Amino acid sequence: MCRNIKLLFNFDPPVTEEEVRAASLQFVRKISGFNKPSKANEAAFYSALDDIAAISMRLLTSLETTAPPKNREEEAAKAKERSMARFGD
């Protein structure tokens, strides 16, 4: 599950709320053990998701770096090359 959480800091274009929410969802799924919560746990699950997404966005927008922003397409190509070398797919 957590392999789907992508690095989100220092990219051009900057991170979107959708990307932060997707990463937060993966995190909440991992630590709760639920892919989809039961009705009894649904409110707590989605409340935690909202809180973690908000905190993550606050973190990402407050971080600073002197490094130039990474290009999303170049980083995706590098990841694909690593995957090909590792799995041969």
C-alpha positions, 0 to 999 in steps of 0.5 A: 500500500505505502509504495503508492505514496509519492514524493510530493515536495519540490516539484514543478508544477507544485503539489495539488490537493488531489495528490495530497489527499491520495497520499493521505488516503494510502497512509490512513488505509495502511495504518488502519488496515482498512481499504474501505472502512465499515459503516461503524468506522467510516466517520473516524476513517474519513475524519482522519483522512481530512486531518492528515491531508490538511496537515500534509498540505500545511507541511508541504507549503511551509517547507523551503529548499534552495534546490531547483524544483524537480520535473514531474515527467523526468522523475516519472521516467526515472521511476519507470526505468528503475522499475524496468531494471528491477522487475523487467516489465 
